Amino acid sequence: MIPDEVVEQVREAADIVGIIGEYVPLKRTGADFRGPCPFHQGTRRNFSVSPAKRMYHCFVCSESGDVFKFLTKRLGMEWPEAVKLVGEKSGIEVVDTRVRREGPDPREPVWELHATAAAYFQKVLWDEAAGETARAYLAERSVSRAVADDFGLGFAPREIGLMRSYLNALGFDDARLLEAGLLATRDQESEPRPRFRGRLMFPIHDVLGRNVGFGGRLLGPGEPKYLNSSESPVFSKGKLLYALNRSRNAIRRADRALIVEGYFDALRVIASGIEEVVAPMGTAFTEVQATLLRKYSHNVFLLYDSDPAGLKATFRAGDELLRQGFSVRVVTLPSGDDPDSYARAHGTAGLEAQIASAVDVFDRKIQILDRAGWFGELQKKRRALDRLLPTIRATSDEIMRDLYIGRASEVTGVNREILLRELGTRSREPAQEPRSVSAVARETSRETASPGVRPRPIPIRGRAISAEKELVRAMLQQRSRAESIAERVGPDSFTNPNYKAIFAAMLRAGEEAPLEEVVASLRAEDVMVIEDLMGDAAGYVYPERTIEDSISLLHAREIENRMYEIQRLRPIADAAQQERLDAELLQLNNEIGRSGKGVAKTFRIPNRTVH
């Protein structure tokens, strides 16, 4: 017996045009190849071979199939021999497992257990009183018994012992249930409990149709709403696509795949008559999932929700798919609809109309940014580019990448060469913190400074956190200082979350409130920080000077951040805007230079020289 995985690997690797072309004279016609049918001895080119679908079909005698069927029909060989012949031509060794493997696949017991559990969950759903809530839920969502059965839906009862007793009685002991992830324990000594309780169950299959796990939708209050099987040798949610086992041939035939967000979306769209649908399982779309899908088509339509979370998932998946060489389009449903509700209301015709109006994923990004007014104002335009450039970088197809660069240049008004320089710099360098003021000043001094003006680099980043700490300590040590400090800096001046929370809590409570009142509104980790600050008085020698220098440092950091922002804005600005930015940069550089001596004196950084 040849393992299913090997058969699938050989089928995917086979050059079906080359192999069939050894027996039939084929010529390219569009994306396919045509020739006379060898089965009804035709003379016209009615016999088509599709490399994308990996199938052949005769439009006269209707003979069709894959490369293995062709060889068995044309040469009269047995199916295993056909697989071995194609494997030889494709450079894949096909081994008879009766010779090389002793005993069954070690994963078979897990597949068997999951299939048995799926049958049990179905039985509970339709035949037991415990399934009444789930039956009502399906009726409310207009999911018929036929559709539910087609997808193998079931229900995991809330009662702790029911599933365990049922499967134990069939010979599946607790050790196997724990191994398969159907039971779980919190620690070594606790009693095993079902992983899924009170959940509508969606069986999950691998690409060959083996039951490898479940997704459970909670019916009733609680979290998480969706729960998948735990990671195991047969289940890894980042390496599986829901419904791919049933949709892969449809994806090949249609030469497209619709990616939806969840189980119900996939169920509804497939039930409506569009079969080429898959869904990731509550996780960001992964490289492995893209590789799985690439075997069947390079054309993808993303059909996610249009809320902020859905859009974020759409563009994250789009970048991964572009990285893998896909053509990616986005289907945008009317506001308030998701694929489930829209398919229920409008059926196949309505969905196909929406799919027909899909736009390229990059154009969809531009649409959203344009409608939000991000291309009208200089600073927003810079942030818009920050959202467009990652998609360009992710695009592996050179022609599409060039088209995207041109489109970005068109909508932003930024010169192509500047975009190319930005893309080249970012693709070669790892992500890093914004450069220091000294670096910004050095780059711009030639254009912004008059002769004799020398930038004063001040090492601020990192030391400003120390300044936040000292200000909070000063307010804790002497609460009467809080009001005067708050007049000069606010919570938004703090970047450390602990110091920011403590500072805000002290302002809310007021200087007369006891420390216990301040602590009451804080998290445990913030309280620990307060305890450390109150217990460490070392270095708190000159409070007035420390406060002044700390405030100066925070103001210097704000200036530094603005200087960095100017550096980012300058390449996309027109001549008049550049002149204004240069003048502001020079002013900020002088301002930060004037405050440098006092700042540098209090907070020195080892191994760095302050000028």
N, C-alpha and C positions, 0 to 999 in steps of 0.2 A: 504494500500500500504506500502511495506517495502522500506525504503530509500536505494538508491543505495550504499551509504557509508556503511550501515550495512551489506548489501549482500556481498560486497567486503570484509569487515572485517571478516565475518563468513567463507567465502571461504578460506581466507588466514589462518585462525586459525584452520581449520578442519584437522583432521587426516584422510585423504582419504583412506589410507591403512587400518587403524583400522575400519573405518565405512564399507567399502566394504568387508573387511575381515569377518564381521559378517554374510555375505550371500554367500561368495565365499571363498573356502580354498586357501589361497595364500602362495607362497613360494618365498623367495628372489632369484632373478636371476640378478646378477650384481647390478646396481643401482635401478632397478625396481623390481616389484613383479608380479609373474605369477600364473595363475590358469585357470580352465575350464570356458568357457564363459557361463554365466547364461542366455543369451538371445537366443542363438541358441542351447542350451543344449549340448554343446561340451564336450568331455571327455579329450581332449589334452589341454596342458597349452598354449593356443593361446591368452588368455585374459591377458592383461598387465595393471598394475596400476603404474603410475609414481608419486612418492611423490614430486619430484622436479618440474614437470610440473603441478601437481595437476589435472591430467587427467587420464582417462582410455581409452583403445582401444582394440578392438578385431581384430586380423589379418585375421580372416576368414570371419566374417559377417560385418566387418567394423563399428560396433557400437562403438561410442566414445562420450565422454562428460566429464563434471565435476561431483562432488559429488552430486549436486542437481539433475542433469539429471538422474544419476544412481538410486536415490531413487524414482523419479517419474516413471521411466520405470520399475523398479524391483518391487516396492510395489504398484504402481498405485495411489500414493497420488498426491495431487495438489502441484504445485511449491511452493507457500507460506508456505505450511505445511512442505515441505522438508527443506526449509530454517530454519524454526523454530526448526525442529528436529535436524538438524546439529548444530544450535546455542546452543541448550540445551546440546548436547554432547560436545561442545567446550567451554562451560562456558560463553556464550555470550547471553545476553537477547535480543530477537528479538521482537520489539513492533510494533503493527499495528499503523501507524501514524494517521489513521482516528480516533483512540481513544485518542491518546496522544497529537497530534499536532493540533492546531486550525489554519487553514489557511495555505498558501503555505510557502515554505522555504523563509526567508527574503532575501536571495541572488538571488532568481530567477529573479527579475527585472534586476539585473546587468548582469546575464548570457544572458537574452533575449536581452538586449541592445547591448552587445558585438556581439552576433550572427547577429543582424540586421546590425550593423556597418560592420561586416565582409562581409556580402552580398553586402553592398553599395560599399565597397572598390573593390570587385570583379567586380561589374558593371562598376565602373570608369576605371578599368584596361582594360577591354575588349571592352566596348561599348562607351567610351567617348574619345574625342580628347585629354583631359588632360592626358590620360593614354598612349599616344603614346611613350613617352620617356621610360616608364617602359616596354612596349611591346618590344621595340628595345633592351633594356637591357637584357631581358629574352632571346630573340633570339640570342644575342651575346654570352650568356652563355649556349646556346643549351638547354634551358629549354622549353619543348613543352607545348602546351596549355593543353594537357591531364594531364601532371605531375603537372603543376601549379594549375589546377582545383582540382586535387586529394589532394593537400596540402592547398587549399583554398587561394592561393595568391591573393593579391589585391594591389591597389595603393591609397595612401592618397594624394589628390590634394594639390598644393601649395596655391591655393586661399583660403582665410581665411573663407569665409562664406558658401561655397558649402556644406560641410558635415553637418554643423550646421543647415542650412535651410532644408536639406533633412530629417534629423532625427526629427527636430521640427515638420515638416509636418506630420510625422507618429505618433506624440503624445509624443515624448520624449523631455521633456522640458530641459532648460539649467541646472537646478538643478541636474537632473539625469545624464546629460552628464558630469557635473563637478564631481559628486560622482563617476562615472565610470572611470574618468581620461581621457576621450576623449577630454574634454576642460580643459583649465587651465587658471588661472589668476595670474598676478605677484603681485597684491595687491588687497585689498578689493574693490577699486573703478575702477580698469581697466576693459576693455572689455574682455570677455572670448575669447581665441584663441585656435585653435586646437593644441593638443599636438603633433600630427603627421602631418607633411606637406612635400610634395615632397618625400615621402618614399614608397618603396616597402614593403607591409605589410604581415607579417606572423602571422596568427591567432595562439594563444597558448591555448591549452586545458589542463584541469586537467586530472587525470588518468581515470576519468569516462566519458571523452569526452565533458565536458561542456566548452564553450568558456569563458576563464577567463581574457584574455588580448591579447596584440599584441607585436610583435617585429618589428621595422621598420628599413629598410636599406635605408640610404640616397642616392639618386641618384643625383650626382652633388657635388660641393664643399661644405665644411662645416664640423662641428663637433657637436655631436659625429656621427661616421659612423653608429653605431647601437644604437637604442633607444628603451627601453622596456616600457611597461605600468608602471605607478607609483604604489607603494605599496598600497594595499587595502585589504579589508576582503576576496576577492576572488583571489588576485594575490600577490604572494611573490616569486620573482625570485629564491631565495635560497631554496625554498621548492617545486619547479616544475622542471620537466625534459621535454624538448621539444621532442615531438613525442612518449612519453611513452604510451599515450592513444591508439595509433595504433600499437605499437611494443611489448606491454607487453606479449601477447599470443605467439608471435614469439620468444621472449626471453625465455619463459617457454619451448617451444618446442625444441629450439636449445640448451637450457641450457647454454647460453652465452649472454653477452650484449656487443655491441661495443659502446664506448663513443667517440664522435667526438666533435670538438670545437664549431661549429656554425650551424645556420639554413641551409645554403646552403650545407654544408658537409652532414648533416643528410638527406636532401632532395635527394641529388645525390646518396648516398649509398643505401638508401631505393629504389629509382627508378631503380637502377641497378639490384635489385633482392635480396639484403640482407636486411631483414626486421628488424632484432633485433638491432636497432640503437636508441640511445638517445643522446641529447646534453644539457649541462648546458647553461644558457642564459647569456653569457658574465660575468660570475662571477666565483670565485674559487669554485671548487666542495665542497659541504657542507655535513655535517653529516646527515642532513635531506634527501638530495638527495640520499646518500648512503643507508639510511634506506628504502627509497622508492624502490630502485633497488633490494635490498636484498630479497624482497618478491618473486622475479621471477627467480633469479639465483645468484649463488655465484661466477660465472666466468666472469671476465671482461677483455676486450681488449681495451687498450687506443690507439686511432687512431688520434693523434694530429699532428699539424705541427711540423717539425723538426728544426725550427729556435729557437734561444735562448728563446723567449717568450713561444713558444710551448713546449719546453722541461721543462721549469720552471712549466708550468701548468700541464704537464704530471706527474712530480714527486710530485707535491703538491696533485693532485688528487689521485695518487698512494698511498701516505701515509694515506690519509683519508680512502681509500678503504681497505687497510691493517688493519687499526684500527678497521674496521667493519667486519673483518674476511673474506674478499674476496680473491680469487686467482687472481692476477693481472699480465697481460702480456702487453707488449708494441709492437705495430706494427710500424715499421720504413719504411716509403716510400722513394723512391729514391729522391735525392737532387732536390729541385725545385718543387716538387709535393706536393699537399695537397689532402685530400680525395676526394674533388670535382673534381679536374683536373685528378686525377688518375683513378677514377671510370668512368669518361667521356671517357678516352682514352683506358682503358683496361677492363672495364666491370666487371661482377661478377667473372669470372674465374681469372682475374688478381688480384682482391682484395682478393679472397680466398687464392691464392698462397701467398700473403703477410701476411695474417692472419696466415697461416700455419707456417710461419717462425718467428712468434712473439717470443720474449724472455721475461723471467721474469723481472719485473720492477727493481728488485735489480741488476740483471745481466746487464740490460741496463745501469744503473748508472755506474757500474764497467767498461763496454765497453767504455763509453764516457771518463771517467777519465783516463783509461789506454791509449787510443789513444792520449790523451793530454799530456801524460808523467808524470802523477801525482804520479805514484808509484815508480819512479826511484830515486827521491831526497828526503831527510829526511823531509825538511820543507813542500814540496808539499804533501808528504805522510800524514803528520799530517792534512793538510787541506782537503785531500781526505777523511780521516776518519771522519772529521767534517761533511762531506756531506753524508757519509754512515750511521753513527750512528743514525741520526733521523729516518731513514727508519726502522732500526732494532727496535728502541724503539716503533715505531708506530705499529709494527706487533703484532696482538693479538693471532694469531695461534702459539702455543708454538713450534710445530715441525718446521714450517717455520722459526721462530725466531732463533732456534738453527742452522738450515741450513745456514741462513744468517750470523750468527756469525762465523761459520766455513769458509764460503766463504770469509768473510772480513779478517779473520786471514790468509787464504791462499794467497790472492792477496797482502796483505800488509806486511806479514812476522811478524806481531805482535802476541804475545802469546795470546791464547784464554782467559787465566785468566785475563790478563790486559784489554782486551776488555770487559769482564764481569764486572770487577771492574769499568771501565769507564761508562758502561751502568747503573750499579747499583747506582753509585754516582749521575749521572745526573738525573736518574728517580726519586730519592728521594728528590733532592734539586731543588728549583726554580731557574730560570735563574738569574745570578748575575754578577756583574762586576768582572773582573779579580782580584785575590787577590793582596794585597799590597806587596811591596818589603819585608817588615818585615816577612810576612807569608812565602813567597818563601824562604827567607834566613833561617828561622827557620827550614823548612823542609829539606833543603839541607846541612845545616851547618855540620851535623854529617858526611856526606860523602865527603864534599868538603873542609872544613876548617881544618887547622892543629891546634893542641892544642894551646889554648890561643887566637885564632882568634875569635872575637865576632862580629856577624852581627850588623849593625847599622840601625835599621828600621827608615825610614824617611817618614812621612805622606805627600805624594806628590799629590795624586789624588785630584782634587778639587782646590787645591792651584795653580796648573799650569794654570787654567783658569784666576785666578787673575794675574798671571804673564803675560799672553797674553794681558790682559787689560792694565797693566802698561806699557808694551812696546809700544802699540799703542798710549797710552796717551802721552808718552815721545816723540814719533815721531810727534804727532800733535802739542804738545806744542813747540817743537824746531825741525823744519824740517831738520836742518843740521845734526841731529843725525841719520837720516834714513839710510844713506849709511853705516855707521860703524855698525849699528845694523844688516843690511841686510847681511853683510859679515859673521856674526856669526850664524844667524838663517834665514830660508826661510819660505815661506808661508806654506810649508808642516809641519812645526813645530807647526802650529796652528790647534786646533780642533774646536774652536768656529767659526761657519760660518760667523758671523758678523765681528769679529776681523780679521779673515783670509782674507775676502773680502777687508776690509779697508787697511790692511797691503799690499796686492797685488796691490791695486789701487795707493797707495802712491809710491810704487816702480816703477810702470809703468809711473807715471806722473813725477817723479824726484823731487828733493828737491827745485828746483827753481819755479816749477809750483804753481800757486795760488790754495788755497783750493777749490775754485769753480770748477776748472778743475778736481780735485780728486773726488769731490762729483758727478760730472756729470755722471760718469760711474757706480754709486752705486745705489742699491735699496733704497726705501724709509726707510725701517727699518734700513739699515746700516747708513743712514744719521742721523736718530734719535739717534743712538748710538754715532755718532761723536758729536752731539750737547750735549749729556749728558757728554761725556768725556771732551769736551772743557769747559763746564760750571762748572765742578767739579774739582777744584784744590786741594781739601782737601787731605791730606796725601802725596801730591807731594812735599816733603820737601827736600829729598836728592836724586836728580835725578840720579847722577852717580851710587850711591849705589843701587838704585832701579833697574836701567837697568842691572847692573851686576848680582844682585840676581835673577832677572826675567829670564835672559838668563840661569843662572845656573839651575833654576828650570825646564825650558823646556828641557835642556840637561838631567837632572835627570829623567824626565818623560820618555824620550827616552830610558834611561838605564833600567828603571823599566819595560817598555813594552818589552824590549828584555829579561829581566830576566823571565818575565811571559811566553814568548814564549819558552824559554829554558825549563821551567817547563813542558810545554805541549809536547815538543819534546822528553824529556828524556825517557818516558815509551816505546816509539816505536823505540828507537835507539839501535844499537848493542853495544857491550862492548867498542869497540874503540871509537865509536861516543859519548857514554856516558862519557867517560874519557875526551874527548875534550870539551863537553858541561859543565862538572863540573869545568874544569879549567877556562873556560870563565865566568861561574857564579861567581866563587870566585873572579876573576879579577874585574868584574862589581860590586860586592858587596863591595869590597875595594874602588873602584873608587867613588861609590855613598856615601860611608861613609866619604871619605876625603872631599867631598863638602858639607856635611850635616850641619855644624855649621852655615855657612853664610846664607844658604838657610832658615834654621829654624828660624833664628833671625828676618827676615823681615816679613815672612808670617806665623803667628801662627794660629793654628786651636783651637777653644775653646774646653776645656775638653779633650785634648789629650796631652800626654807628649812626648816630643822629647828627645831621649837619645843622 
